[in-house]
């Protein structure tokens, strides 16, 4: 289906251009280009029009036509260009338009990929922010990179105050810190630990220094580079 159009202010064919068409694959010029993936150049629609679509264009005073695909692997769209003048085929221009079509498709693909990432990030954020469990994310240097609202309520710190700070120095009691740091260093060096993906009971410390029992599950996030 036609999704958008642009008409030169100097053109007298606005009525034709504003008509919305729905075509099948292989039907009319756009459908043929969608099916074949190859551009089509018609020098003079008055002489070469072969379908109701091109006849309507010729009747509206349009003469030259170029139709080229928007594709990156497969066709995802078609662009039609019409002129009120006869336009002899120009191989170099047609190749340039083909490149433009491919570039437009690449931009659309990137935009769709960004939308997927944004949706996934929004979903993850909604889950992390509303869960009753404390979710604390640290990098390979044990610096806090995420601290959800439940963690704020439980440990008594504001997220803005702990991002980038050392997690062991904030929430692990002093008597247990060296044991934690040694185990963490061993994991970074060997990739081996008995803690991942298991539910364990430990003791944690609030911002006011009070200690309390916790149930902990540690999970490595599957991202490239250093462990998170």
Steps between C-alpha positions, in 0.01 A plus 500: 500500500611856447608647832619848413557739214663831415404733218698794371318830559545569130327178395142493376453132584419519871163333452663194345783484754265516797303193393573203722553167331507148636670261262587132492850369439564498122214748450580830325850654509547499880383139527734392219798669663405354840489153345816521290713722722618681186445868416289603201547813286229619260607788276151602383185371666287630212675257266584212735217490754378144524263500799220702660750637752735643236208610281365708789844653547525585129148648501605721793783643292783290633754374245821354642496236775762323709406234755767344722497264798595566859672180598766349721489132422128507424277780376326699774371788290486667159554863403333646189630818339300677229585795281290722278778472242620213284803352672732283288656211699812595694694192612722690742204669667314169523800340674513795739131463580553130567774585749271759661225237531743263674614778734143592590436135586810491720380808690155343543657177627707693753193695612306175548791348694517809722127470566546136606786598733296784650202270558721234660668762719164643606373152587814417697482829686134448585572152637806605700332812639183324617638173636496458877849350486808717528687503169858625514725482196878534526783506248828306507643753748206445737370852423122537512345568160134441590309527829125451479229664720470190721874518569463868589224419752680198646853637534418864566704649215381713210585361158665825395734479802623145442547475120873457437574420865651174629222253580696307770583821687133595515294189569736219608584504875868575571562153641397339168652740247842340459338159450273647232785683326716189493218290355420767241865526395518122467193503276646772277825303468355152445136543406416248770264560792246308705285807551347565156138401440461361853291631787716569807448661841737780602515808720481850353539850640275805476612859458465554878737210570240252622536144373217269391462158332446482124438234239730555201506377141788615279472485121748599232337714233584367150667809351834511319810613681573500871248328730191687618 
